[in-house]
C-alpha cells in the first residue's frame, strides 16, 4: 500500500468514526502547509503544530488528501 493510500484509508476511518474530535465549534483552526519535499502537512493555525489524529500524523499528504483532511477538520461538528 502506498503512503497516499495509507493517508486516504486513515481519513476514511476517521470520517466514519465521526470526524473532528471534541465537537469544536470554532471553524478554520487548521491550515495546509507545503513542505519542502513536495507534500503537505495539516497544522493548527495558532500553534503551528502538525495535527495528530490518534496515531496518524497529518504530514506527507498529497494535495487531494490534504484538502480532504482540511475540509473535515474545519467543518462544524454538532454533538
C-alpha positions, 0 to 999 in steps of 0.5 A: 500500500502506498503512503497516499493510500495509507493517508486516504484509508486513515481519513476514511476511518476517521470520517466514519468514526465521526470526524473532528474530535471534541465537537469544536465549534470554532471553524478554520483552526487548521491550515495546509502547509507545503513542505519542502519535499513536495507534500503537505502537512495539516497544522493548527493555525495558532500553534503551528503544530502538525495535527495528530489524529490518534496515531496518524500524523497529518504530514506527507499528504498529497494535495487531494488528501490534504484538502480532504483532511482540511475540509473535515477538520474545519467543518462544524461538528454538532454533538 
